[in-house]
Amino acid sequence: MHLSESLVSHIRTLRRRFAAEGLRGVLAFLASGLRAQVSKHETQLVIVKRLDQIVVPLRHGQVRIEPIEQRHMPALRELNRERGDLTGDARFAADLAAGHGGFVGFKEQQLVSCYWWVDGNAPPHRDMHALGLGIQLGPGDVYGYDLYVHKRHRAGGTVNDFLFQIETALRERGYKRLWGYVAGDNRTARWTYEARGYEPRWTVERTRTLRRWSNRIVPLEAHERGAA
């Protein structure tokens, strides 16, 4: 009998907790997980970038990009293993079959990053409904998603360089605005996008009770007042 990757990972986590904190620590961890299953709250920040205002990075991460093709899928599967993304393989295969665009980034011969995009000519991306982002793609608009850079290759300007090349490639394809979102509590990602000139537009407050999610768009001013 073979255990799933997620179950094996969970067992390892419990063992580490027990070794570090004892039975009480394990019980506290399980109780926290149970509460998270019952109720959860998260905030997404919707951002947009004008592609006529692309800043050349001061540091280049020596990244070479290529449009995603079927031949890249084995290396993308390895990237998903590294990031611990158990649904990424099926998600990427479906997006490629649906005709979504994407880029992979290489350092020398190793695939170290990926990024996907879709415009308004395709059916609305799953994020629009599932996350309630409130983004309406018009002419010249493109939505970017699933950015990931291998954790061993994030230093030295790699992320900034990868985004710069993506923005440039999308502008060359005729797009004017690049939309996306970032988790409100991901300070590193928020700083990276801000440094590249992405503008925050609004937040989406998401609340889950049991298995049901509700999404609420909040203007930036109201969100900042609530956080104060």
C-alpha atoms as an extended CHARMM CRD file, in Angstrom:
* protein
*
       228  EXT
         1         1  MET       CA              0.0000000000        0.0000000000        0.0000000000  PROA      1               0.0000000000
         2         2  HSD       CA              1.4180000000        3.3720000000       -1.0800000000  PROA      2               0.0000000000
         3         3  LEU       CA              0.6830000000        6.4810000000        0.9570000000  PROA      3               0.0000000000
         4         4  SER       CA             -0.0790000000        9.7370000000       -0.8450000000  PROA      4               0.0000000000
         5         5  GLU       CA              2.5860000000       12.4560000000       -0.9060000000  PROA      5               0.0000000000
         6         6  SER       CA              0.4090000000       14.7630000000        1.1890000000  PROA      6               0.0000000000
         7         7  LEU       CA             -0.1340000000       12.0990000000        3.8800000000  PROA      7               0.0000000000
         8         8  VAL       CA              3.5800000000       11.2650000000        4.0500000000  PROA      8               0.0000000000
         9         9  SER       CA              4.3840000000       14.9720000000        4.3680000000  PROA      9               0.0000000000
        10        10  HSD       CA              1.7920000000       15.3350000000        7.1480000000  PROA      10              0.0000000000
        11        11  ILE       CA              3.2280000000       12.3790000000        9.0770000000  PROA      11              0.0000000000
        12        12  ARG       CA              6.7180000000       13.8630000000        8.8300000000  PROA      12              0.0000000000
        13        13  THR       CA              5.4360000000       17.1860000000       10.1340000000  PROA      13              0.0000000000
        14        14  LEU       CA              3.8190000000       15.4770000000       13.1380000000  PROA      14              0.0000000000
        15        15  ARG       CA              7.0400000000       13.6170000000       13.8990000000  PROA      15              0.0000000000
        16        16  ARG       CA              9.0390000000       16.8480000000       13.8340000000  PROA      16              0.0000000000
        17        17  ARG       CA              6.4950000000       18.5280000000       16.1060000000  PROA      17              0.0000000000
        18        18  PHE       CA              6.6200000000       15.6440000000       18.5460000000  PROA      18              0.0000000000
        19        19  ALA       CA             10.4150000000       15.6560000000       18.6280000000  PROA      19              0.0000000000
        20        20  ALA       CA             10.5480000000       19.4240000000       19.1900000000  PROA      20              0.0000000000
        21        21  GLU       CA              7.4890000000       20.0620000000       21.3870000000  PROA      21              0.0000000000
        22        22  GLY       CA              6.2090000000       16.7260000000       22.6440000000  PROA      22              0.0000000000
        23        23  LEU       CA              2.6320000000       15.4980000000       22.7380000000  PROA      23              0.0000000000
        24        24  ARG       CA              1.2550000000       18.8690000000       23.8040000000  PROA      24              0.0000000000
        25        25  GLY       CA              2.7910000000       20.5160000000       20.7450000000  PROA      25              0.0000000000
        26        26  VAL       CA              1.3120000000       17.8680000000       18.4430000000  PROA      26              0.0000000000
        27        27  LEU       CA             -2.1670000000       18.3140000000       19.9540000000  PROA      27              0.0000000000
        28        28  ALA       CA             -1.9320000000       22.0950000000       19.6140000000  PROA      28              0.0000000000
        29        29  PHE       CA             -0.8780000000       21.7020000000       15.9730000000  PROA      29              0.0000000000
        30        30  LEU       CA             -3.7840000000       19.3440000000       15.2330000000  PROA      30              0.0000000000
        31        31  ALA       CA             -6.2560000000       21.6830000000       16.9600000000  PROA      31              0.0000000000
        32        32  SER       CA             -4.9820000000       24.5970000000       14.8850000000  PROA      32              0.0000000000
        33        33  GLY       CA             -5.4100000000       22.5500000000       11.7310000000  PROA      33              0.0000000000
        34        34  LEU       CA             -8.9620000000       21.6350000000       12.7130000000  PROA      34              0.0000000000
        35        35  ARG       CA             -9.8510000000       25.2880000000       13.2670000000  PROA      35              0.0000000000
        36        36  ALA       CA             -8.4010000000       26.1020000000        9.8500000000  PROA      36              0.0000000000
        37        37  GLN       CA            -10.6530000000       23.4530000000        8.2900000000  PROA      37              0.0000000000
        38        38  VAL       CA            -13.7430000000       25.0060000000        9.9000000000  PROA      38              0.0000000000
        39        39  SER       CA            -12.9940000000       28.6570000000        9.1680000000  PROA      39              0.0000000000
        40        40  LYS       CA            -10.3750000000       30.5980000000        7.2470000000  PROA      40              0.0000000000
        41        41  HSD       CA             -9.8370000000       34.1890000000        6.1690000000  PROA      41              0.0000000000
        42        42  GLU       CA             -7.4620000000       35.5460000000        3.5460000000  PROA      42              0.0000000000
        43        43  THR       CA             -6.9240000000       38.7310000000        1.5570000000  PROA      43              0.0000000000
        44        44  GLN       CA             -5.8670000000       39.0490000000       -2.0800000000  PROA      44              0.0000000000
        45        45  LEU       CA             -4.5500000000       42.3160000000       -3.5160000000  PROA      45              0.0000000000
        46        46  VAL       CA             -5.4740000000       42.9090000000       -7.1720000000  PROA      46              0.0000000000
        47        47  ILE       CA             -2.6780000000       44.6610000000       -9.0860000000  PROA      47              0.0000000000
        48        48  VAL       CA             -2.1590000000       46.0110000000      -12.5990000000  PROA      48              0.0000000000
        49        49  LYS       CA              0.8990000000       47.0390000000      -14.6400000000  PROA      49              0.0000000000
        50        50  ARG       CA              0.9320000000       49.4110000000      -17.6060000000  PROA      50              0.0000000000
        51        51  LEU       CA              3.1700000000       47.7780000000      -20.1720000000  PROA      51              0.0000000000
        52        52  ASP       CA              4.2530000000       51.1030000000      -21.6670000000  PROA      52              0.0000000000
        53        53  GLN       CA              6.0920000000       51.7310000000      -18.3940000000  PROA      53              0.0000000000
        54        54  ILE       CA              8.5490000000       48.8520000000      -18.1150000000  PROA      54              0.0000000000
        55        55  VAL       CA             11.5680000000       49.5820000000      -15.9600000000  PROA      55              0.0000000000
        56        56  VAL       CA             14.8360000000       47.8820000000      -16.9150000000  PROA      56              0.0000000000
        57        57  PRO       CA             16.1860000000       46.1110000000      -13.7920000000  PROA      57              0.0000000000
        58        58  LEU       CA             19.4610000000       47.3390000000      -12.3290000000  PROA      58              0.0000000000
        59        59  ARG       CA             20.5400000000       43.7400000000      -11.7480000000  PROA      59              0.0000000000
        60        60  HSD       CA             20.1280000000       41.0290000000      -14.3540000000  PROA      60              0.0000000000
        61        61  GLY       CA             19.5630000000       37.4730000000      -13.1700000000  PROA      61              0.0000000000
        62        62  GLN       CA             20.8790000000       35.8660000000      -16.3770000000  PROA      62              0.0000000000
        63        63  VAL       CA             17.4800000000       34.3370000000      -17.1820000000  PROA      63              0.0000000000
        64        64  ARG       CA             16.5900000000       33.1100000000      -20.6660000000  PROA      64              0.0000000000
        65        65  ILE       CA             12.8650000000       32.7380000000      -21.3570000000  PROA      65              0.0000000000
        66        66  GLU       CA             10.9350000000       30.5770000000      -23.8080000000  PROA      66              0.0000000000
        67        67  PRO       CA              7.1840000000       30.2560000000      -24.4820000000  PROA      67              0.0000000000
        68        68  ILE       CA              5.7850000000       27.1950000000      -22.7030000000  PROA      68              0.0000000000
        69        69  GLU       CA              5.3630000000       24.1770000000      -24.9780000000  PROA      69              0.0000000000
        70        70  GLN       CA              4.5640000000       20.5130000000      -24.4570000000  PROA      70              0.0000000000
        71        71  ARG       CA              8.2790000000       19.6520000000      -24.4260000000  PROA      71              0.0000000000
        72        72  HSD       CA              8.6730000000       21.6770000000      -21.2160000000  PROA      72              0.0000000000
        73        73  MET       CA              6.1290000000       19.6670000000      -19.2330000000  PROA      73              0.0000000000
        74        74  PRO       CA              8.5470000000       17.0760000000      -17.7430000000  PROA      74              0.0000000000
        75        75  ALA       CA             10.7660000000       19.8560000000      -16.3400000000  PROA      75              0.0000000000
        76        76  LEU       CA              7.6860000000       21.7030000000      -15.0810000000  PROA      76              0.0000000000
        77        77  ARG       CA              6.6520000000       18.5530000000      -13.2200000000  PROA      77              0.0000000000
        78        78  GLU       CA             10.0200000000       18.6080000000      -11.4560000000  PROA      78              0.0000000000
        79        79  LEU       CA              9.5030000000       22.2910000000      -10.6100000000  PROA      79              0.0000000000
        80        80  ASN       CA              6.1080000000       21.4270000000       -9.0990000000  PROA      80              0.0000000000
        81        81  ARG       CA              7.7420000000       18.7310000000       -6.9700000000  PROA      81              0.0000000000
        82        82  GLU       CA             10.2090000000       21.3110000000       -5.6530000000  PROA      82              0.0000000000
        83        83  ARG       CA              7.4560000000       23.7790000000       -4.7600000000  PROA      83              0.0000000000
        84        84  GLY       CA              5.2800000000       21.0630000000       -3.1720000000  PROA      84              0.0000000000
        85        85  ASP       CA              2.4110000000       21.7450000000       -5.5900000000  PROA      85              0.0000000000
        86        86  LEU       CA              0.3920000000       18.5290000000       -5.8130000000  PROA      86              0.0000000000
        87        87  THR       CA             -2.1730000000       19.9300000000       -8.2880000000  PROA      87              0.0000000000
        88        88  GLY       CA              0.2510000000       21.7780000000      -10.5520000000  PROA      88              0.0000000000
        89        89  ASP       CA              0.7760000000       18.9950000000      -13.1090000000  PROA      89              0.0000000000
        90        90  ALA       CA             -2.9390000000       18.6450000000      -13.8900000000  PROA      90              0.0000000000
        91        91  ARG       CA             -3.4270000000       22.4150000000      -13.8000000000  PROA      91              0.0000000000
        92        92  PHE       CA             -0.5740000000       23.0940000000      -16.2170000000  PROA      92              0.0000000000
        93        93  ALA       CA             -1.6600000000       20.3330000000      -18.6000000000  PROA      93              0.0000000000
        94        94  ALA       CA             -5.2210000000       21.7120000000      -18.6840000000  PROA      94              0.0000000000
        95        95  ASP       CA             -4.0060000000       25.2840000000      -19.2680000000  PROA      95              0.0000000000
        96        96  LEU       CA             -1.7170000000       24.2180000000      -22.1010000000  PROA      96              0.0000000000
        97        97  ALA       CA             -4.5480000000       22.2240000000      -23.7080000000  PROA      97              0.0000000000
        98        98  ALA       CA             -6.8620000000       25.2470000000      -23.3550000000  PROA      98              0.0000000000
        99        99  GLY       CA             -4.4390000000       27.3840000000      -25.3350000000  PROA      99              0.0000000000
       100       100  HSD       CA             -3.2440000000       29.5780000000      -22.4570000000  PROA      100             0.0000000000
       101       101  GLY       CA              0.1300000000       31.2150000000      -22.8920000000  PROA      101             0.0000000000
       102       102  GLY       CA              3.1120000000       30.9300000000      -20.6230000000  PROA      102             0.0000000000
       103       103  PHE       CA              6.8420000000       31.3690000000      -20.2330000000  PROA      103             0.0000000000
       104       104  VAL       CA              9.5550000000       29.2710000000      -18.6690000000  PROA      104             0.0000000000
       105       105  GLY       CA             12.8440000000       30.7090000000      -17.4820000000  PROA      105             0.0000000000
       106       106  PHE       CA             16.2320000000       29.0020000000      -17.7550000000  PROA      106             0.0000000000
       107       107  LYS       CA             19.5300000000       29.6260000000      -16.0270000000  PROA      107             0.0000000000
       108       108  GLU       CA             22.0860000000       27.9180000000      -18.2300000000  PROA      108             0.0000000000
       109       109  GLN       CA             20.2260000000       24.6920000000      -19.1250000000  PROA      109             0.0000000000
       110       110  GLN       CA             18.0610000000       24.3440000000      -15.9930000000  PROA      110             0.0000000000
       111       111  LEU       CA             14.3860000000       25.3150000000      -15.9990000000  PROA      111             0.0000000000
       112       112  VAL       CA             14.0370000000       27.4560000000      -12.8580000000  PROA      112             0.0000000000
       113       113  SER       CA             10.8100000000       29.4490000000      -13.2750000000  PROA      113             0.0000000000
       114       114  CYS       CA              7.4060000000       29.5670000000      -14.9000000000  PROA      114             0.0000000000
       115       115  TYR       CA              4.6070000000       32.0490000000      -15.5420000000  PROA      115             0.0000000000
       116       116  TRP       CA              1.2100000000       31.6740000000      -17.2310000000  PROA      116             0.0000000000
       117       117  TRP       CA             -1.0660000000       34.2100000000      -18.9170000000  PROA      117             0.0000000000
       118       118  VAL       CA             -4.4180000000       34.4740000000      -20.6770000000  PROA      118             0.0000000000
       119       119  ASP       CA             -6.3050000000       37.2850000000      -22.3910000000  PROA      119             0.0000000000
       120       120  GLY       CA             -9.9640000000       38.1520000000      -22.8580000000  PROA      120             0.0000000000
       121       121  ASN       CA            -10.3110000000       36.0740000000      -26.0180000000  PROA      121             0.0000000000
       122       122  ALA       CA            -10.3450000000       32.9060000000      -23.9080000000  PROA      122             0.0000000000
       123       123  PRO       CA            -13.0880000000       31.9000000000      -21.4450000000  PROA      123             0.0000000000
       124       124  PRO       CA            -12.6750000000       33.6390000000      -18.0510000000  PROA      124             0.0000000000
       125       125  HSD       CA             -9.8290000000       32.1360000000      -16.0690000000  PROA      125             0.0000000000
       126       126  ARG       CA            -10.7970000000       29.9750000000      -13.0920000000  PROA      126             0.0000000000
       127       127  ASP       CA             -9.3770000000       32.5820000000      -10.6790000000  PROA      127             0.0000000000
       128       128  MET       CA            -12.0210000000       35.0980000000      -11.7610000000  PROA      128             0.0000000000
       129       129  HSD       CA            -14.8100000000       32.9170000000      -10.3990000000  PROA      129             0.0000000000
       130       130  ALA       CA            -13.0780000000       30.9820000000       -7.6180000000  PROA      130             0.0000000000
       131       131  LEU       CA            -11.3810000000       34.0170000000       -6.0650000000  PROA      131             0.0000000000
       132       132  GLY       CA            -13.9230000000       36.6550000000       -7.0700000000  PROA      132             0.0000000000
       133       133  LEU       CA            -11.1580000000       38.9520000000       -8.3060000000  PROA      133             0.0000000000
       134       134  GLY       CA            -13.4790000000       41.3820000000      -10.0840000000  PROA      134             0.0000000000
       135       135  ILE       CA            -11.1270000000       41.7170000000      -13.0690000000  PROA      135             0.0000000000
       136       136  GLN       CA            -12.7920000000       42.3380000000      -16.4280000000  PROA      136             0.0000000000
       137       137  LEU       CA            -10.3090000000       41.8950000000      -19.2680000000  PROA      137             0.0000000000
       138       138  GLY       CA            -10.8350000000       44.3810000000      -22.0780000000  PROA      138             0.0000000000
       139       139  PRO       CA             -8.9590000000       44.9400000000      -25.3470000000  PROA      139             0.0000000000
       140       140  GLY       CA             -5.2380000000       45.0810000000      -24.6640000000  PROA      140             0.0000000000
       141       141  ASP       CA             -5.5890000000       43.4410000000      -21.2400000000  PROA      141             0.0000000000
       142       142  VAL       CA             -3.8850000000       40.2180000000      -20.1460000000  PROA      142             0.0000000000
       143       143  TYR       CA             -4.0580000000       38.2970000000      -16.8760000000  PROA      143             0.0000000000
       144       144  GLY       CA             -0.8810000000       36.7270000000      -15.4680000000  PROA      144             0.0000000000
       145       145  TYR       CA             -0.8400000000       33.9130000000      -12.9190000000  PROA      145             0.0000000000
       146       146  ASP       CA              1.1270000000       31.0180000000      -11.4170000000  PROA      146             0.0000000000
       147       147  LEU       CA              4.4720000000       32.8040000000      -11.1680000000  PROA      147             0.0000000000
       148       148  TYR       CA              7.0710000000       30.6110000000       -9.5080000000  PROA      148             0.0000000000
       149       149  VAL       CA             10.8520000000       30.7930000000       -9.2690000000  PROA      149             0.0000000000
       150       150  HSD       CA             12.8970000000       27.9170000000       -7.8480000000  PROA      150             0.0000000000
       151       151  LYS       CA             13.8780000000       28.7970000000       -4.2890000000  PROA      151             0.0000000000
       152       152  ARG       CA             17.5890000000       28.2170000000       -4.9730000000  PROA      152             0.0000000000
       153       153  HSD       CA             17.5680000000       30.7520000000       -7.8290000000  PROA      153             0.0000000000
       154       154  ARG       CA             15.6960000000       33.7290000000       -6.3780000000  PROA      154             0.0000000000
       155       155  ALA       CA             18.7220000000       35.7460000000       -5.3630000000  PROA      155             0.0000000000
       156       156  GLY       CA             20.8520000000       37.8880000000       -7.6340000000  PROA      156             0.0000000000
       157       157  GLY       CA             18.0070000000       39.6120000000       -9.4470000000  PROA      157             0.0000000000
       158       158  THR       CA             16.4730000000       36.4680000000      -10.9610000000  PROA      158             0.0000000000
       159       159  VAL       CA             12.8430000000       37.2500000000      -10.0840000000  PROA      159             0.0000000000
       160       160  ASN       CA             13.1130000000       40.8680000000      -11.2150000000  PROA      160             0.0000000000
       161       161  ASP       CA             14.7990000000       39.8630000000      -14.4620000000  PROA      161             0.0000000000
       162       162  PHE       CA             12.2150000000       37.1510000000      -15.1470000000  PROA      162             0.0000000000
       163       163  LEU       CA              9.3270000000       39.5860000000      -14.6500000000  PROA      163             0.0000000000
       164       164  PHE       CA             11.0410000000       42.1920000000      -16.8310000000  PROA      164             0.0000000000
       165       165  GLN       CA             11.3730000000       39.7380000000      -19.6940000000  PROA      165             0.0000000000
       166       166  ILE       CA              7.7530000000       38.5620000000      -19.2850000000  PROA      166             0.0000000000
       167       167  GLU       CA              6.4360000000       42.1310000000      -19.3460000000  PROA      167             0.0000000000
       168       168  THR       CA              8.5320000000       42.9230000000      -22.4170000000  PROA      168             0.0000000000
       169       169  ALA       CA              7.3720000000       39.7900000000      -24.2500000000  PROA      169             0.0000000000
       170       170  LEU       CA              3.7150000000       40.5470000000      -23.5100000000  PROA      170             0.0000000000
       171       171  ARG       CA              4.1160000000       44.1540000000      -24.6770000000  PROA      171             0.0000000000
       172       172  GLU       CA              5.6630000000       42.8740000000      -27.9150000000  PROA      172             0.0000000000
       173       173  ARG       CA              2.5240000000       40.7610000000      -28.3670000000  PROA      173             0.0000000000
       174       174  GLY       CA              0.4570000000       43.9590000000      -28.3050000000  PROA      174             0.0000000000
       175       175  TYR       CA             -0.8530000000       43.9480000000      -24.7340000000  PROA      175             0.0000000000
       176       176  LYS       CA             -1.2380000000       47.2410000000      -22.8560000000  PROA      176             0.0000000000
       177       177  ARG       CA             -2.0530000000       46.2100000000      -19.2660000000  PROA      177             0.0000000000
       178       178  LEU       CA             -1.0300000000       43.2020000000      -17.2090000000  PROA      178             0.0000000000
       179       179  TRP       CA             -3.3870000000       42.1990000000      -14.3750000000  PROA      179             0.0000000000
       180       180  GLY       CA             -2.7620000000       39.8430000000      -11.4940000000  PROA      180             0.0000000000
       181       181  TYR       CA             -3.0820000000       39.4100000000       -7.7560000000  PROA      181             0.0000000000
       182       182  VAL       CA             -0.8490000000       38.7430000000       -4.7820000000  PROA      182             0.0000000000
       183       183  ALA       CA             -1.6320000000       37.3880000000       -1.3210000000  PROA      183             0.0000000000
       184       184  GLY       CA             -2.0480000000       40.2700000000        1.1050000000  PROA      184             0.0000000000
       185       185  ASP       CA              0.2870000000       38.6840000000        3.6750000000  PROA      185             0.0000000000
       186       186  ASN       CA              3.0720000000       37.9160000000        1.1700000000  PROA      186             0.0000000000
       187       187  ARG       CA              5.2730000000       40.9380000000        1.8590000000  PROA      187             0.0000000000
       188       188  THR       CA              8.1630000000       39.7750000000       -0.3060000000  PROA      188             0.0000000000
       189       189  ALA       CA              5.9640000000       39.3120000000       -3.3850000000  PROA      189             0.0000000000
       190       190  ARG       CA              4.1570000000       42.6000000000       -2.7510000000  PROA      190             0.0000000000
       191       191  TRP       CA              7.4810000000       44.4410000000       -2.5310000000  PROA      191             0.0000000000
       192       192  THR       CA              8.7020000000       42.8000000000       -5.7480000000  PROA      192             0.0000000000
       193       193  TYR       CA              5.6060000000       43.8120000000       -7.7140000000  PROA      193             0.0000000000
       194       194  GLU       CA              5.6320000000       47.3170000000       -6.2540000000  PROA      194             0.0000000000
       195       195  ALA       CA              9.2940000000       47.7400000000       -7.2420000000  PROA      195             0.0000000000
       196       196  ARG       CA              8.3730000000       46.7520000000      -10.8030000000  PROA      196             0.0000000000
       197       197  GLY       CA              5.6340000000       49.3730000000      -10.9830000000  PROA      197             0.0000000000
       198       198  TYR       CA              2.4990000000       47.2960000000      -10.3870000000  PROA      198             0.0000000000
       199       199  GLU       CA             -0.3240000000       49.3990000000       -8.9560000000  PROA      199             0.0000000000
       200       200  PRO       CA             -2.7630000000       48.0640000000       -6.3290000000  PROA      200             0.0000000000
       201       201  ARG       CA             -6.3990000000       48.5020000000       -7.3750000000  PROA      201             0.0000000000
       202       202  TRP       CA             -8.5510000000       46.7970000000       -4.7310000000  PROA      202             0.0000000000
       203       203  THR       CA             -8.5370000000       43.9060000000       -2.2860000000  PROA      203             0.0000000000
       204       204  VAL       CA            -10.6540000000       40.7710000000       -2.1670000000  PROA      204             0.0000000000
       205       205  GLU       CA            -11.5700000000       39.6050000000        1.3240000000  PROA      205             0.0000000000
       206       206  ARG       CA            -12.1790000000       35.8490000000        1.2720000000  PROA      206             0.0000000000
       207       207  THR       CA            -13.8290000000       33.9270000000        4.1060000000  PROA      207             0.0000000000
       208       208  ARG       CA            -14.3890000000       30.1880000000        4.2650000000  PROA      208             0.0000000000
       209       209  THR       CA            -16.8900000000       28.5680000000        6.6070000000  PROA      209             0.0000000000
       210       210  LEU       CA            -16.6350000000       24.7690000000        6.4470000000  PROA      210             0.0000000000
       211       211  ARG       CA            -16.2570000000       24.1910000000        2.6830000000  PROA      211             0.0000000000
       212       212  ARG       CA            -18.0350000000       27.3230000000        1.4550000000  PROA      212             0.0000000000
       213       213  TRP       CA            -16.0860000000       30.4120000000        0.3720000000  PROA      213             0.0000000000
       214       214  SER       CA            -17.4710000000       33.9300000000        0.1480000000  PROA      214             0.0000000000
       215       215  ASN       CA            -15.6200000000       36.7440000000       -1.6190000000  PROA      215             0.0000000000
       216       216  ARG       CA            -16.0110000000       40.4890000000       -1.0830000000  PROA      216             0.0000000000
       217       217  ILE       CA            -14.3060000000       43.2560000000       -3.0700000000  PROA      217             0.0000000000
       218       218  VAL       CA            -13.0910000000       46.0680000000       -0.8150000000  PROA      218             0.0000000000
       219       219  PRO       CA            -11.7640000000       49.4440000000       -2.0730000000  PROA      219             0.0000000000
       220       220  LEU       CA             -8.2020000000       50.1490000000       -1.0000000000  PROA      220             0.0000000000
       221       221  GLU       CA             -9.2220000000       53.0600000000        1.2090000000  PROA      221             0.0000000000
       222       222  ALA       CA            -11.6970000000       50.9580000000        3.1630000000  PROA      222             0.0000000000
       223       223  HSD       CA             -9.2090000000       48.1110000000        3.5250000000  PROA      223             0.0000000000
       224       224  GLU       CA             -6.5060000000       50.4400000000        4.8380000000  PROA      224             0.0000000000
       225       225  ARG       CA             -8.9050000000       51.9720000000        7.3640000000  PROA      225             0.0000000000
       226       226  GLY       CA             -9.8320000000       48.5160000000        8.6130000000  PROA      226             0.0000000000
       227       227  ALA       CA             -6.1820000000       47.5140000000        8.9590000000  PROA      227             0.0000000000
       228       228  ALA       CA             -5.2910000000       50.6790000000       10.8840000000  PROA      228             0.0000000000
